[in-house]
Amino acid sequence: MKFDQEKIRKEIEYEIDNLIIGCEELNLEKAFKVYSKSKDFFMIAGDGYYYDYQTFFNNNKNYFGILSKFELSTIKRDLKILSSDLVIYSWIYRVRATLKSGEQDILDSAGATFLFKKINNTWKVINYQESSAPPIRKKIRE
C-alpha cells in the first residue's frame, strides 16, 4: 500500500507541537487534545503504573495546578510509520517546571513513546509510555 510518508510525518509533528505548546501555556485541554478519550487508551507512567485517560488527565491537572511555568525542550525526536493510520513517535526531552511555591522540578532527560492511530481522519494517541528518573526539586527563590 502506498501512502504519503512526508504528509504523515508533518501531521504527527503538528500534533506533538500542539501538545508542547499546550503544556507550556499550562493549558491542559489543549495539550491533551491529542490523546484519545476512548476506553482503548492507556498509558504507562514512569512510576510503572497503568492509567486510563481520565486518571492520566486528572493526575496532570493536579500537577499543573501547582505550576506557574512549564518548559519543554526536545533533545531528539523520531517516528516510525507502520501504516497509513499507525505511527510510533519517540521523544527524548527536558523539563523545567516552576512551582508556585518557588521551587523547580528539573528533568534533564525523559523519554516518551506515543502510538498514534488515525481515527475519523484525526491522529490520536491510543497508547503512551513515559520513562525518567524522578525530577530533582530545587528551591529557586526565598
Number of C-alpha atoms within 10 A of each C-alpha: 4 6 11 8 14 10 10 20 16 11 14 20 16 12 19 17 13 17 21 21 18 18 21 17 15 19 15 19 13 15 20 21 15 19 22 19 17 12 10 10 18 22 21 18 16 16 11 11 8 13 16 16 19 14 13 16 17 12 11 14 15 10 12 19 12 13 18 16 16 20 16 15 13 13 13 10 13 12 17 13 16 11 14 14 16 19 21 18 21 17 17 19 17 16 18 18 23 22 20 12 13 13 16 23 18 17 18 16 16 19 18 18 20 21 20 24 20 16 13 7 8 12 21 25 26 23 20 19 17 18 16 16 12 12 16 11 15 12 12 11 8 6
